Amino acid sequence: MTEPEPGPGLCHFKGMGGPCDLAVFGAPDGLLERLKDEVVRLEQRYSRYRPDSLVSDMNRKAGAVQFVDAECAGLLNYADHCYRLSDGVFDVTAGALRRAWDFRQQRIPDPAEIAAAQAAVGWDRVEWDGEQLRLEPGMELDFGGIVKEFAADRLVALMAEAGCCGMANLAGDIAVTGPQPGDRPWMLGVRDPLGTGQAMASVALNQGGLASSGDYERGFTQEGVRYSHILNPHTGWPVTDAPRAVTVIADHCIMAGSLATIAMLKGKDAESWLVQLEVPFLLCDAGMSVSGTLVTPKHC
């Protein structure tokens, strides 16, 4: 009689702005703790919410030339790639718009406030040569659209280096080393943007990463108009006619995450843009209709 395959080692913790789950088959002693520590390290280094983070220090030094280490340089190079891929709507300087928009207060800012915040936005004005960075005074970086997905990829790389098979789920952004033992896929639920607690779809993931972007975390409706936290850096206002949610599968979680975010920023052109890229995706539009190449939609 064949012995059943041992289950994975599990670890659940809070990080990167939400619940995190690790599942690793054959994890040696200490690996799960090492993976958790790596999430803590990356969050401490790149979180704009921490005054002691590297990013906060870089933002305080806006106006001066700064030398950047290899890890941070890789993120900046990727941000530059996303800026060009998206025709400038994916912009790691766009976090400055939160000076005008406070979605917790559900307040529509005055156009003058938006114009003042938008004056500090524009990756094309940042001086970056791959080693040295100079932000214009008043500008700031925000890696919120990249670092969580980068961390998920980093964790599965560490699992693979240890000879393990596993999955990292960081607040809904997921990376896997490959299929589970027995070539079984990881069965993942895609979050319902209506917040019902049920899955909008069930997706089988064998390799790479899955990430979602949506307007369900923040935003408000006023006089029948939905104001999403997905802000267009070209206008300073929420993207019009944006999907409610987009999920993408790609070779790496960071790719999946940036493509999903760019699709949201593309507004009414989101689906045609994803189709042109030929990536697996699921899209829930403003009318709550589901489309895309990922299978088994349940509802929306």
Summary of the structure (lengths in Angstrom):
residues: 300
radius of gyration: 19.7
end to end distance: 44.2
largest distance: 73.5
contacts: 975
relative contact order: 0.13
helix: 32%
strand: 27%
